[in-house]
């Protein structure tokens, strides 16, 4: 099955230096997975695209799946 339209990306996009500056100015906080769920025994992971839950949350899921 062919795509209806070409998926051409137009323009240069955001320069890497802009992304790097943003990450330096707004660092991602480091959290322990247990701190995110506190006393809850259930987590819900919402992923808008296939594999997003694996790519974006695999480390957290693994930490929470460990016994204890």
C-alpha positions as a printed Julia matrix, in Angstrom:
68×3 Matrix{Float64}:
  0.0    0.0    0.0
  1.45   3.36  -1.01
  1.36   6.48   1.11
 -1.24   9.05   0.11
  1.26  11.91   0.24
  5.01  12.2    0.29
  6.24  12.78   3.84
  8.7   15.5    2.92
 10.19  17.49   5.77
 10.6   21.07   4.68
 13.01  23.56   6.2
 16.13  23.15   8.25
 14.45  22.38  11.56
 15.73  23.5   14.95
 19.53  23.79  15.13
 21.24  21.37  17.51
 22.8   24.28  19.39
 19.31  25.54  20.29
 18.38  22.14  21.72
 21.64  21.96  23.68
 21.07  25.44  25.12
 17.56  24.48  26.19
 18.77  21.33  27.95
 21.48  23.3   29.78
 19.03  25.99  30.9
 16.26  23.54  31.82
 17.87  20.29  32.98
 15.69  17.24  33.41
 15.18  16.48  37.1
 16.47  13.13  38.3
 13.8   11.16  40.11
 13.73   7.79  41.72
 10.92   5.68  40.24
  9.63   4.84  43.72
  9.26   8.57  44.46
  6.98   8.91  41.44
  4.46   6.35  42.68
  4.87   6.72  46.46
  2.38   4.35  48.16
  0.5    3.37  45.01
  0.64  -0.24  43.86
 -0.52   0.56  40.31
  1.0    2.66  37.56
 -0.62   3.8   34.33
  1.51   4.56  31.31
 -0.15   6.4   28.46
  1.67   6.29  25.13
  0.38   8.15  22.08
  2.42   6.08  19.61
  3.42   2.41  19.4
  6.63   1.7   21.35
  6.57   5.08  23.17
  6.01   3.32  26.48
  9.11   1.19  25.86
 11.37   3.91  24.51
 10.32   6.58  26.97
  9.55   4.63  30.14
 11.51   1.37  30.01
 13.88   2.34  32.84
 11.06   3.41  35.14
  9.02   0.29  34.34
 12.02  -1.91  35.08
 12.74  -0.19  38.4
  9.12  -0.53  39.5
  8.9   -4.18  38.41
 11.76  -5.21  40.71
 10.7   -7.05  43.84
 10.7   -4.96  47.0
